[in-house]
């Protein structure tokens, strides 16, 4: 180990030290605080004469008298199957009072890129138990599907609901019988939110199949940049070494990006859009692209990154760049939330680009795509008619238009609304969809195959009297 006592500047979360030989980028550092403890850090920038070190535990108390030791290795995550059921802080240290982690291996947190030739196309359905996702924007194993939310919206409740309920249907598990696991990484959350997360995990028993990483709001911002990498390294070990189907939930990616901006400002980098680093697209893609499947490996990694859009603006750099990298997005809607709809997911702007790969022959009903398309069409028309009602009133509309208005109301009340404690199977979701479609006349079901209409459509007095 090389040791120096050459610190010449401390700037925000960064420490600058002089050196007399090259130090590797990303190399781990220990800073001795003159008998007052030790801090860990990582080389963020290296030249022939100096290094910039990002300190994980904060720079308070660090001065020019402190010693700097370079350990000659990058940051690694100790991994083992025994991590399931454990709670760790944002730097990977146990905080649940359990025993020390005895690792089976130590993995570099940057990970190894999946060879594109070895990537297997994302397929097979993951059941979240939420109808607006399973029925309308299906999550597929190996996909990265973000949740776009806003300040004050219940994205935490949705995250917990998915963590509790998500599962792989038995018919899609495969011969290997792979188990399902959740890696949950929270970044920049308050202590109150952390307590709510842990209470829910313990109350519902979801912790037994989960690994939880908690980075709190009062923890150093630099730690936020390594938390998702530690979580994804753990997920890669569970998926590709132990053959688990792993769902990774990352919340809140906005706090992660704010940490990048803070570090960039400390390094006096030339800012990009709205002050965020110009390399933020590359940085985010290095996280999101760690989802996927590998040919010949039973396990898989599926990601649900959650972010709060500043000002509910989806053109903001964080959701904008996230949308370019990922395969769709799920919108948490403020208007639905104000109506008391739980979970308030707006299916119209939401999209899962890989949905068609997850709703094939393996599901209970092959009419999934037909039902989804028809529900979209009906709800969209009903929403459009609401604007017209504000101008001319319901009395001026035709009987057909009034039916679609009622359809939109019932869709929100019966299909989207289900509460945070209720999980629906895909059969229950499709049944709820058919129940709604049965209020429309058959002539309006122009997106559904005739064979499915004959099999599932239920005539009722309301629809039979409506003229198409």
DRENDO-1510 file (C-alpha; in Angstrom, 1 decimal, always signed):
<recs>
REC; n; res; u; v; w
REC; 1; UNK; +0.0; +0.0; +0.0 .
REC; 2; UNK; +1.2; +3.5; -0.9 .
REC; 3; UNK; +0.7; +6.1; +1.9 .
REC; 4; UNK; +0.9; +9.9; +1.5 .
REC; 5; UNK; +0.4; +12.9; +3.8 .
REC; 6; UNK; +0.0; +15.4; +0.9 .
REC; 7; UNK; -3.6; +16.5; +1.1 .
REC; 8; UNK; -3.7; +20.1; -0.3 .
REC; 9; UNK; -7.4; +20.8; -0.7 .
REC; 10; UNK; -10.9; +19.7; +0.4 .
REC; 11; UNK; -13.8; +20.7; -1.8 .
REC; 12; UNK; -17.3; +19.5; -0.9 .
REC; 13; UNK; -17.2; +15.6; -1.1 .
REC; 14; UNK; -13.7; +15.6; -2.8 .
REC; 15; UNK; -10.2; +15.5; -1.4 .
REC; 16; UNK; -7.2; +16.5; -3.6 .
REC; 17; UNK; -3.8; +15.0; -2.8 .
REC; 18; UNK; -0.4; +15.2; -4.5 .
REC; 19; UNK; +1.3; +12.0; -5.6 .
REC; 20; UNK; +4.7; +11.1; -7.1 .
REC; 21; UNK; +3.6; +8.1; -9.2 .
REC; 22; UNK; +0.4; +7.2; -11.2 .
REC; 23; UNK; -2.6; +5.9; -9.2 .
REC; 24; UNK; -5.3; +3.9; -10.9 .
REC; 25; UNK; -8.7; +5.3; -11.6 .
REC; 26; UNK; -11.4; +3.9; -9.3 .
REC; 27; UNK; -8.7; +2.7; -6.8 .
REC; 28; UNK; -9.9; +2.4; -3.2 .
REC; 29; UNK; -8.4; +4.8; -0.6 .
REC; 30; UNK; -8.3; +4.9; +3.2 .
REC; 31; UNK; -7.9; +8.3; +4.9 .
REC; 32; UNK; -6.6; +8.2; +8.4 .
REC; 33; UNK; -7.9; +11.1; +10.6 .
REC; 34; UNK; -5.0; +11.3; +13.0 .
REC; 35; UNK; -6.3; +8.8; +15.5 .
REC; 36; UNK; -10.0; +10.0; +15.0 .
REC; 37; UNK; -11.0; +7.1; +12.8 .
REC; 38; UNK; -10.7; +6.2; +9.2 .
REC; 39; UNK; -12.7; +7.2; +6.1 .
REC; 40; UNK; -13.0; +5.3; +2.8 .
REC; 41; UNK; -12.9; +6.8; -0.6 .
REC; 42; UNK; -12.3; +6.2; -4.3 .
REC; 43; UNK; -10.1; +7.8; -6.9 .
REC; 44; UNK; -12.3; +9.9; -9.2 .
REC; 45; UNK; -9.5; +11.5; -11.2 .
REC; 46; UNK; -5.8; +10.8; -11.5 .
REC; 47; UNK; -2.9; +12.6; -13.1 .
REC; 48; UNK; +0.9; +12.3; -12.7 .
REC; 49; UNK; +0.9; +14.9; -10.0 .
REC; 50; UNK; -2.4; +14.7; -8.1 .
REC; 51; UNK; -5.6; +12.7; -7.5 .
REC; 52; UNK; -9.1; +13.7; -6.7 .
REC; 53; UNK; -10.7; +11.3; -4.1 .
REC; 54; UNK; -14.4; +11.1; -3.5 .
REC; 55; UNK; -15.0; +10.3; +0.2 .
REC; 56; UNK; -17.9; +8.0; +1.0 .
REC; 57; UNK; -18.4; +9.0; +4.6 .
REC; 58; UNK; -18.1; +12.8; +4.0 .
REC; 59; UNK; -15.1; +15.1; +4.3 .
REC; 60; UNK; -15.9; +16.7; +7.7 .
REC; 61; UNK; -12.8; +16.6; +9.9 .
REC; 62; UNK; -10.3; +15.9; +7.0 .
REC; 63; UNK; -7.4; +18.3; +6.9 .
REC; 64; UNK; -3.8; +18.4; +5.6 .
REC; 65; UNK; -2.5; +16.4; +8.5 .
REC; 66; UNK; -4.4; +13.3; +7.5 .
REC; 67; UNK; -2.7; +10.3; +5.8 .
REC; 68; UNK; -3.9; +8.9; +2.5 .
REC; 69; UNK; -3.4; +5.2; +1.7 .
REC; 70; UNK; -4.0; +3.8; -1.8 .
REC; 71; UNK; -5.0; +0.1; -1.5 .
REC; 72; UNK; -4.3; -1.0; -5.1 .
REC; 73; UNK; -7.7; -2.4; -5.8 .
REC; 74; UNK; -11.2; -1.1; -6.8 .
REC; 75; UNK; -14.3; -1.2; -4.7 .
REC; 76; UNK; -15.7; -4.7; -4.4 .
REC; 77; UNK; -19.0; -6.1; -3.1 .
REC; 78; UNK; -18.8; -9.2; -0.9 .
REC; 79; UNK; -21.5; -11.5; -2.3 .
REC; 80; UNK; -23.2; -14.7; -1.1 .
REC; 81; UNK; -26.6; -16.3; -1.2 .
REC; 82; UNK; -26.9; -15.5; +2.5 .
REC; 83; UNK; -27.4; -11.8; +1.6 .
REC; 84; UNK; -31.1; -12.6; +1.1 .
REC; 85; UNK; -33.0; -11.3; +4.1 .
REC; 86; UNK; -30.3; -8.8; +5.0 .
REC; 87; UNK; -30.5; -5.0; +5.3 .
REC; 88; UNK; -27.3; -3.0; +4.3 .
REC; 89; UNK; -26.5; +0.7; +4.3 .
REC; 90; UNK; -25.6; +2.6; +1.1 .
REC; 91; UNK; -22.0; +1.5; +1.2 .
REC; 92; UNK; -22.8; -2.2; +1.7 .
REC; 93; UNK; -22.3; -2.6; +5.4 .
REC; 94; UNK; -24.9; -4.6; +7.4 .
REC; 95; UNK; -27.2; -2.4; +9.6 .
REC; 96; UNK; -29.8; -5.0; +10.6 .
REC; 97; UNK; -27.9; -6.3; +13.7 .
REC; 98; UNK; -27.2; -9.6; +12.0 .
REC; 99; UNK; -23.9; -11.5; +11.7 .
REC; 100; UNK; -21.0; -10.3; +9.6 .
REC; 101; UNK; -21.2; -11.2; +5.9 .
REC; 102; UNK; -19.0; -14.2; +5.1 .
REC; 103; UNK; -18.6; -13.8; +1.3 .
REC; 104; UNK; -18.4; -16.5; -1.2 .
REC; 105; UNK; -16.8; -14.0; -3.6 .
REC; 106; UNK; -15.9; -10.4; -3.9 .
REC; 107; UNK; -17.1; -8.7; -7.1 .
REC; 108; UNK; -16.1; -5.4; -8.7 .
REC; 109; UNK; -19.1; -3.0; -8.4 .
REC; 110; UNK; -18.6; -1.7; -11.9 .
REC; 111; UNK; -19.6; -5.1; -13.2 .
REC; 112; UNK; -18.8; -6.8; -16.4 .
REC; 113; UNK; -20.7; -5.8; -19.5 .
REC; 114; UNK; -22.9; -8.5; -21.0 .
REC; 115; UNK; -21.6; -9.6; -24.4 .
REC; 116; UNK; -24.3; -8.5; -26.9 .
REC; 117; UNK; -23.9; -11.8; -28.7 .
REC; 118; UNK; -24.6; -13.7; -25.5 .
REC; 119; UNK; -27.7; -11.6; -24.6 .
REC; 120; UNK; -31.0; -13.4; -24.8 .
REC; 121; UNK; -34.0; -11.3; -25.8 .
REC; 122; UNK; -36.2; -10.3; -22.8 .
REC; 123; UNK; -39.1; -12.7; -22.6 .
REC; 124; UNK; -41.6; -14.2; -20.2 .
REC; 125; UNK; -44.0; -12.4; -18.0 .
REC; 126; UNK; -43.4; -11.0; -14.5 .
REC; 127; UNK; -46.6; -10.6; -12.6 .
REC; 128; UNK; -46.5; -7.5; -10.4 .
REC; 129; UNK; -50.1; -8.0; -9.2 .
REC; 130; UNK; -51.0; -4.5; -10.4 .
REC; 131; UNK; -53.6; -4.6; -13.2 .
REC; 132; UNK; -52.6; -1.3; -14.8 .
REC; 133; UNK; -49.1; -2.8; -15.3 .
REC; 134; UNK; -49.8; -6.5; -15.9 .
REC; 135; UNK; -52.8; -5.9; -18.2 .
REC; 136; UNK; -51.7; -2.8; -20.0 .
REC; 137; UNK; -47.9; -2.3; -19.8 .
REC; 138; UNK; -46.6; -5.8; -19.0 .
REC; 139; UNK; -43.2; -6.2; -17.3 .
REC; 140; UNK; -41.0; -8.8; -19.1 .
REC; 141; UNK; -38.2; -10.7; -17.5 .
REC; 142; UNK; -34.9; -9.0; -18.4 .
REC; 143; UNK; -36.5; -5.7; -19.1 .
REC; 144; UNK; -35.8; -2.2; -17.7 .
REC; 145; UNK; -39.1; -0.4; -17.1 .
REC; 146; UNK; -38.9; +2.9; -15.1 .
REC; 147; UNK; -41.6; +4.5; -13.0 .
REC; 148; UNK; -42.0; +8.2; -13.7 .
REC; 149; UNK; -43.5; +10.0; -10.7 .
REC; 150; UNK; -43.5; +13.4; -9.1 .
REC; 151; UNK; -43.1; +15.1; -5.7 .
REC; 152; UNK; -45.8; +14.0; -3.3 .
REC; 153; UNK; -47.0; +11.1; -5.3 .
REC; 154; UNK; -47.1; +7.6; -3.8 .
REC; 155; UNK; -44.2; +6.0; -5.8 .
REC; 156; UNK; -42.9; +4.5; -2.6 .
REC; 157; UNK; -46.1; +2.7; -1.9 .
REC; 158; UNK; -46.1; +1.3; -5.5 .
REC; 159; UNK; -42.5; +0.2; -5.1 .
REC; 160; UNK; -43.3; -1.7; -1.9 .
REC; 161; UNK; -46.4; -3.2; -3.6 .
REC; 162; UNK; -44.3; -4.5; -6.5 .
REC; 163; UNK; -41.6; -5.8; -4.1 .
REC; 164; UNK; -44.3; -7.7; -2.1 .
REC; 165; UNK; -46.3; -9.1; -5.0 .
REC; 166; UNK; -43.9; -9.6; -7.9 .
REC; 167; UNK; -43.5; -13.2; -9.0 .
REC; 168; UNK; -42.8; -15.3; -12.0 .
REC; 169; UNK; -45.8; -17.6; -13.0 .
REC; 170; UNK; -45.0; -21.2; -12.4 .
REC; 171; UNK; -45.5; -22.1; -16.1 .
REC; 172; UNK; -42.8; -19.6; -17.1 .
REC; 173; UNK; -40.2; -20.6; -14.5 .
REC; 174; UNK; -38.5; -23.3; -16.7 .
REC; 175; UNK; -37.0; -26.7; -16.0 .
REC; 176; UNK; -34.4; -25.2; -13.6 .
REC; 177; UNK; -37.1; -24.1; -11.2 .
REC; 178; UNK; -35.4; -20.8; -10.6 .
REC; 179; UNK; -36.6; -18.8; -7.5 .
REC; 180; UNK; -37.6; -15.2; -7.5 .
REC; 181; UNK; -35.7; -12.5; -5.5 .
REC; 182; UNK; -35.9; -8.8; -5.0 .
REC; 183; UNK; -32.9; -6.4; -4.7 .
REC; 184; UNK; -34.2; -3.1; -3.3 .
REC; 185; UNK; -32.0; +0.0; -3.3 .
REC; 186; UNK; -33.2; +3.3; -1.8 .
REC; 187; UNK; -31.1; +6.4; -2.3 .
REC; 188; UNK; -31.4; +9.8; -0.5 .
REC; 189; UNK; -34.6; +8.8; +1.4 .
REC; 190; UNK; -35.5; +10.2; +4.8 .
REC; 191; UNK; -35.3; +8.2; +8.0 .
REC; 192; UNK; -39.1; +8.1; +8.2 .
REC; 193; UNK; -39.3; +6.6; +4.7 .
REC; 194; UNK; -36.6; +4.1; +5.6 .
REC; 195; UNK; -38.7; +3.0; +8.6 .
REC; 196; UNK; -41.8; +2.7; +6.5 .
REC; 197; UNK; -39.9; +0.5; +4.0 .
REC; 198; UNK; -38.5; -1.8; +6.7 .
REC; 199; UNK; -41.8; -2.0; +8.6 .
REC; 200; UNK; -43.5; -3.1; +5.3 .
REC; 201; UNK; -40.8; -5.6; +4.4 .
REC; 202; UNK; -40.9; -7.2; +7.8 .
REC; 203; UNK; -44.7; -7.1; +8.2 .
REC; 204; UNK; -45.4; -8.8; +4.9 .
REC; 205; UNK; -42.4; -11.3; +5.0 .
REC; 206; UNK; -41.0; -9.9; +1.7 .
REC; 207; UNK; -37.7; -9.4; +3.4 .
REC; 208; UNK; -37.0; -13.1; +3.4 .
REC; 209; UNK; -36.5; -13.1; -0.4 .
REC; 210; UNK; -35.0; -9.6; -0.6 .
REC; 211; UNK; -31.7; -7.7; -0.2 .
REC; 212; UNK; -32.2; -4.1; +0.9 .
REC; 213; UNK; -29.8; -1.2; +0.5 .
REC; 214; UNK; -30.6; +2.0; +2.4 .
REC; 215; UNK; -28.9; +5.3; +1.7 .
REC; 216; UNK; -30.4; +8.0; +3.8 .
REC; 217; UNK; -30.8; +11.7; +3.0 .
REC; 218; UNK; -28.2; +12.7; +5.6 .
REC; 219; UNK; -25.7; +10.2; +4.3 .
REC; 220; UNK; -22.9; +11.7; +2.1 .
REC; 221; UNK; -24.0; +12.3; -1.5 .
REC; 222; UNK; -21.0; +10.4; -2.8 .
REC; 223; UNK; -22.3; +7.2; -1.2 .
REC; 224; UNK; -25.4; +7.6; -3.4 .
REC; 225; UNK; -23.3; +7.0; -6.5 .
REC; 226; UNK; -22.2; +3.6; -5.3 .
REC; 227; UNK; -25.4; +2.3; -3.8 .
REC; 228; UNK; -27.1; +1.2; -7.1 .
REC; 229; UNK; -23.8; -0.4; -8.2 .
REC; 230; UNK; -23.6; -2.4; -5.1 .
REC; 231; UNK; -27.2; -3.5; -5.5 .
REC; 232; UNK; -26.7; -4.5; -9.2 .
REC; 233; UNK; -23.5; -6.4; -8.3 .
REC; 234; UNK; -25.5; -8.3; -5.8 .
REC; 235; UNK; -28.3; -8.9; -8.3 .
REC; 236; UNK; -25.8; -10.2; -10.9 .
REC; 237; UNK; -24.4; -12.7; -8.5 .
REC; 238; UNK; -27.9; -14.0; -7.5 .
REC; 239; UNK; -29.0; -14.1; -11.1 .
REC; 240; UNK; -26.0; -15.4; -13.1 .
REC; 241; UNK; -24.3; -17.5; -10.4 .
REC; 242; UNK; -27.3; -18.8; -8.3 .
REC; 243; UNK; -29.9; -18.7; -11.1 .
REC; 244; UNK; -32.4; -16.5; -9.4 .
REC; 245; UNK; -34.9; -14.3; -11.3 .
REC; 246; UNK; -34.1; -11.0; -9.7 .
REC; 247; UNK; -36.2; -7.8; -9.8 .
REC; 248; UNK; -34.1; -4.7; -9.0 .
REC; 249; UNK; -36.0; -1.7; -7.7 .
REC; 250; UNK; -34.0; +1.6; -7.6 .
REC; 251; UNK; -35.5; +4.6; -5.9 .
REC; 252; UNK; -35.0; +7.5; -6.3 .
REC; 253; UNK; -32.8; +7.9; -9.4 .
REC; 254; UNK; -33.4; +11.7; -9.2 .
REC; 255; UNK; -31.4; +11.7; -5.9 .
REC; 256; UNK; -28.7; +9.7; -7.6 .
REC; 257; UNK; -28.5; +12.3; -10.4 .
REC; 258; UNK; -28.4; +15.2; -8.0 .
REC; 259; UNK; -25.4; +13.5; -6.4 .
REC; 260; UNK; -23.7; +13.4; -9.8 .
REC; 261; UNK; -24.4; +17.1; -10.2 .
REC; 262; UNK; -22.9; +17.9; -6.8 .
REC; 263; UNK; -19.7; +16.0; -7.5 .
REC; 264; UNK; -19.4; +17.5; -10.9 .
REC; 265; UNK; -19.7; +21.0; -9.4 .
REC; 266; UNK; -17.0; +20.2; -6.8 .
REC; 267; UNK; -14.7; +19.0; -9.7 .
REC; 268; UNK; -15.5; +22.3; -11.5 .
REC; 269; UNK; -16.7; +20.4; -14.6 .
REC; 270; UNK; -18.3; +22.2; -17.4 .
REC; 271; UNK; -22.1; +21.6; -16.8 .
REC; 272; UNK; -24.5; +20.2; -19.3 .
REC; 273; UNK; -28.3; +20.6; -19.5 .
REC; 274; UNK; -29.6; +22.3; -16.3 .
REC; 275; UNK; -26.3; +21.9; -14.6 .
REC; 276; UNK; -26.1; +18.1; -14.8 .
REC; 277; UNK; -22.9; +16.5; -16.0 .
REC; 278; UNK; -22.5; +16.0; -19.7 .
REC; 279; UNK; -21.7; +12.3; -19.1 .
REC; 280; UNK; -25.0; +11.6; -17.2 .
REC; 281; UNK; -26.4; +9.7; -20.2 .
REC; 282; UNK; -23.4; +7.4; -20.2 .
REC; 283; UNK; -23.5; +7.0; -16.4 .
REC; 284; UNK; -27.2; +6.1; -16.3 .
REC; 285; UNK; -26.8; +3.6; -19.2 .
REC; 286; UNK; -24.0; +1.9; -17.3 .
REC; 287; UNK; -26.6; +1.2; -14.6 .
REC; 288; UNK; -29.7; +0.4; -16.7 .
REC; 289; UNK; -27.9; -1.8; -19.2 .
REC; 290; UNK; -27.0; -4.2; -16.4 .
REC; 291; UNK; -30.5; -5.7; -16.7 .
REC; 292; UNK; -31.0; -8.6; -19.0 .
REC; 293; UNK; -30.6; -12.3; -19.6 .
REC; 294; UNK; -27.6; -14.4; -20.8 .
REC; 295; UNK; -28.0; -17.2; -23.2 .
REC; 296; UNK; -27.6; -20.6; -21.4 .
REC; 297; UNK; -28.1; -19.0; -17.9 .
REC; 298; UNK; -31.5; -19.7; -16.2 .
REC; 299; UNK; -31.4; -16.5; -14.1 .
REC; 300; UNK; -32.3; -13.0; -15.1 .
REC; 301; UNK; -32.2; -9.4; -14.0 .
REC; 302; UNK; -35.2; -7.1; -14.4 .
REC; 303; UNK; -35.0; -3.4; -13.4 .
REC; 304; UNK; -37.7; -0.9; -12.2 .
REC; 305; UNK; -35.9; +2.4; -11.7 .
REC; 306; UNK; -38.1; +5.0; -10.0 .
REC; 307; UNK; -37.6; +8.7; -10.4 .
REC; 308; UNK; -39.4; +11.9; -9.4 .
REC; 309; UNK; -39.7; +14.3; -12.3 .
REC; 310; UNK; -38.9; +17.9; -11.1 .
REC; 311; UNK; -42.1; +19.9; -11.8 .
REC; 312; UNK; -43.7; +16.8; -13.3 .
REC; 313; UNK; -41.7; +17.7; -16.4 .
REC; 314; UNK; -40.9; +14.6; -18.5 .
REC; 315; UNK; -38.6; +16.7; -20.7 .
REC; 316; UNK; -36.3; +17.2; -17.7 .
REC; 317; UNK; -32.9; +15.6; -18.3 .
REC; 318; UNK; -33.3; +12.8; -15.9 .
REC; 319; UNK; -36.6; +11.3; -17.2 .
REC; 320; UNK; -35.6; +12.3; -20.8 .
REC; 321; UNK; -32.3; +10.4; -20.7 .
REC; 322; UNK; -33.9; +7.5; -18.8 .
REC; 323; UNK; -36.6; +7.2; -21.5 .
REC; 324; UNK; -33.9; +6.9; -24.2 .
REC; 325; UNK; -32.1; +4.1; -22.5 .
REC; 326; UNK; -35.0; +2.0; -21.1 .
REC; 327; UNK; -37.8; +0.1; -22.8 .
REC; 328; UNK; -40.8; +2.2; -21.9 .
REC; 329; UNK; -42.1; +4.0; -18.8 .
REC; 330; UNK; -44.9; +3.8; -16.3 .
REC; 331; UNK; -46.5; +7.2; -15.3 .
REC; 332; UNK; -47.8; +7.9; -11.8 .
REC; 333; UNK; -50.6; +10.5; -12.3 .
REC; 334; UNK; -51.3; +13.4; -10.1 .
REC; 335; UNK; -55.0; +13.8; -11.2 .
REC; 336; UNK; -55.7; +10.1; -10.5 .
REC; 337; UNK; -54.0; +10.5; -7.1 .
REC; 338; UNK; -56.2; +13.5; -6.3 .
REC; 339; UNK; -59.3; +11.3; -7.1 .
REC; 340; UNK; -58.1; +8.7; -4.5 .
REC; 341; UNK; -57.2; +6.1; -7.1 .
REC; 342; UNK; -54.7; +3.6; -5.7 .
REC; 343; UNK; -52.3; +3.0; -7.4 .
REC; 344; UNK; -52.7; +6.2; -9.5 .
REC; 345; UNK; -51.0; +4.8; -12.7 .
REC; 346; UNK; -52.1; +6.5; -16.0 .
REC; 347; UNK; -52.0; +3.8; -18.7 .
REC; 348; UNK; -52.4; +6.2; -21.6 .
REC; 349; UNK; -48.9; +7.8; -21.7 .
REC; 350; UNK; -47.4; +4.6; -20.1 .
REC; 351; UNK; -45.6; +2.1; -22.4 .
REC; 352; UNK; -43.9; -1.2; -22.2 .
REC; 353; UNK; -42.0; -1.7; -25.5 .
REC; 354; UNK; -41.4; -5.4; -24.8 .
REC; 355; UNK; -45.0; -6.2; -23.8 .
REC; 356; UNK; -45.7; -8.3; -26.8 .
REC; 357; UNK; -42.8; -10.7; -25.8 .
REC; 358; UNK; -44.4; -11.3; -22.4 .
REC; 359; UNK; -48.0; -12.1; -23.3 .
REC; 360; UNK; -47.5; -15.0; -25.6 .
REC; 361; UNK; -48.6; -18.7; -25.5 .
REC; 362; UNK; -47.3; -19.1; -21.9 .
REC; 363; UNK; -50.0; -17.0; -20.3 .
REC; 364; UNK; -53.4; -18.3; -19.2 .
REC; 365; UNK; -55.3; -16.4; -21.9 .
REC; 366; UNK; -54.0; -15.6; -25.4 .
REC; 367; UNK; -56.5; -12.7; -25.7 .
REC; 368; UNK; -54.2; -10.4; -23.5 .
REC; 369; UNK; -53.1; -8.2; -26.4 .
REC; 370; UNK; -56.7; -7.9; -27.8 .
REC; 371; UNK; -58.1; -6.9; -24.4 .
REC; 372; UNK; -55.3; -4.4; -23.7 .
REC; 373; UNK; -55.7; -2.7; -27.1 .
REC; 374; UNK; -59.5; -2.4; -26.7 .
REC; 375; UNK; -59.2; -1.1; -23.1 .
REC; 376; UNK; -56.8; +1.5; -24.3 .
REC; 377; UNK; -59.1; +2.6; -27.1 .
REC; 378; UNK; -62.1; +2.8; -24.9 .
REC; 379; UNK; -60.4; +4.7; -22.0 .
REC; 380; UNK; -58.8; +7.1; -24.4 .
REC; 381; UNK; -62.1; +8.0; -26.1 .
REC; 382; UNK; -63.8; +8.4; -22.7 .
REC; 383; UNK; -61.0; +10.7; -21.5 .
REC; 384; UNK; -61.3; +12.8; -24.7 .
REC; 385; UNK; -65.1; +13.1; -24.2 .
REC; 386; UNK; -64.6; +14.5; -20.7 .
REC; 387; UNK; -63.2; +17.6; -22.2 .
REC; 388; UNK; -66.2; +18.0; -24.5 .
REC; 389; UNK; -68.6; +17.5; -21.5 .
REC; 390; UNK; -67.1; +20.6; -19.9 .
REC; 391; UNK; -68.2; +22.6; -22.9 .
REC; 392; UNK; -71.6; +21.2; -24.0 .
REC; 393; UNK; -72.6; +19.0; -21.0 .
REC; 394; UNK; -73.5; +15.3; -21.0 .
REC; 395; UNK; -77.1; +16.0; -22.2 .
REC; 396; UNK; -75.7; +17.1; -25.6 .
REC; 397; UNK; -73.8; +13.9; -26.2 .
REC; 398; UNK; -75.1; +10.8; -27.9 .
REC; 399; UNK; -76.0; +7.6; -26.0 .
REC; 400; UNK; -72.8; +6.0; -27.4 .
REC; 401; UNK; -70.6; +8.9; -26.1 .
REC; 402; UNK; -72.3; +8.7; -22.7 .
REC; 403; UNK; -71.5; +5.0; -22.6 .
REC; 404; UNK; -67.8; +5.7; -23.2 .
REC; 405; UNK; -67.8; +8.4; -20.5 .
REC; 406; UNK; -69.2; +5.7; -18.1 .
REC; 407; UNK; -66.6; +3.3; -19.4 .
REC; 408; UNK; -63.8; +5.7; -18.5 .
REC; 409; UNK; -65.2; +6.2; -15.0 .
REC; 410; UNK; -65.6; +2.5; -14.4 .
REC; 411; UNK; -62.1; +1.8; -15.8 .
REC; 412; UNK; -60.5; +4.1; -13.2 .
REC; 413; UNK; -62.8; +2.8; -10.4 .
REC; 414; UNK; -62.7; -0.9; -11.1 .
REC; 415; UNK; -59.6; -1.7; -13.2 .
REC; 416; UNK; -56.9; +0.8; -12.1 .
REC; 417; UNK; -58.2; +1.2; -8.5 .
REC; 418; UNK; -57.3; -1.9; -6.4 .
REC; 419; UNK; -55.5; -0.5; -3.4 .
REC; 420; UNK; -51.9; -1.0; -2.3 .
REC; 421; UNK; -52.6; -4.2; -0.3 .
REC; 422; UNK; -54.4; -6.1; -3.1 .
REC; 423; UNK; -52.6; -8.3; -5.6 .
REC; 424; UNK; -54.4; -9.5; -8.7 .
REC; 425; UNK; -53.4; -12.5; -10.8 .
REC; 426; UNK; -53.3; -12.1; -14.6 .
REC; 427; UNK; -56.5; -14.1; -14.8 .
REC; 428; UNK; -58.2; -11.7; -12.4 .
REC; 429; UNK; -56.9; -8.7; -14.4 .
REC; 430; UNK; -58.1; -10.0; -17.7 .
REC; 431; UNK; -61.5; -11.0; -16.2 .
REC; 432; UNK; -61.8; -7.4; -14.9 .
REC; 433; UNK; -61.0; -6.2; -18.4 .
REC; 434; UNK; -63.7; -8.4; -20.0 .
REC; 435; UNK; -66.2; -7.3; -17.4 .
REC; 436; UNK; -65.6; -3.7; -18.4 .
REC; 437; UNK; -65.7; -4.4; -22.2 .
REC; 438; UNK; -69.0; -6.1; -21.8 .
REC; 439; UNK; -70.6; -2.8; -21.2 .
REC; 440; UNK; -69.8; -1.8; -24.7 .
REC; 441; UNK; -71.8; -3.1; -27.7 .
REC; 442; UNK; -70.1; -5.8; -29.7 .
REC; 443; UNK; -69.9; -3.5; -32.7 .
REC; 444; UNK; -67.5; -1.3; -30.8 .
REC; 445; UNK; -65.1; -4.1; -30.0 .
REC; 446; UNK; -63.2; -3.7; -33.3 .
REC; 447; UNK; -59.8; -4.6; -31.8 .
REC; 448; UNK; -60.7; -8.0; -30.5 .
REC; 449; UNK; -60.8; -11.2; -32.5 .
REC; 450; UNK; -64.3; -12.6; -33.0 .
REC; 451; UNK; -63.4; -15.9; -31.4 .
REC; 452; UNK; -62.5; -14.2; -28.1 .
REC; 453; UNK; -65.7; -12.1; -28.2 .
REC; 454; UNK; -67.8; -15.2; -28.6 .
REC; 455; UNK; -65.9; -16.9; -25.7 .
REC; 456; UNK; -65.7; -14.1; -23.1 .
REC; 457; UNK; -68.1; -11.4; -24.0 .
REC; 458; UNK; -71.1; -11.1; -21.6 .
REC; 459; UNK; -74.2; -9.5; -22.9 .
REC; 460; UNK; -76.0; -7.1; -20.5 .
REC; 461; UNK; -78.9; -4.8; -20.7 .
REC; 462; UNK; -76.8; -1.7; -20.8 .
REC; 463; UNK; -74.8; -2.6; -23.9 .
REC; 464; UNK; -77.5; -4.4; -25.9 .
REC; 465; UNK; -79.6; -1.3; -26.1 .
REC; 466; UNK; -76.8; +1.1; -27.2 .
REC; 467; UNK; -76.6; +1.8; -30.9 .
REC; 468; UNK; -73.1; +1.5; -32.3 .
</recs>
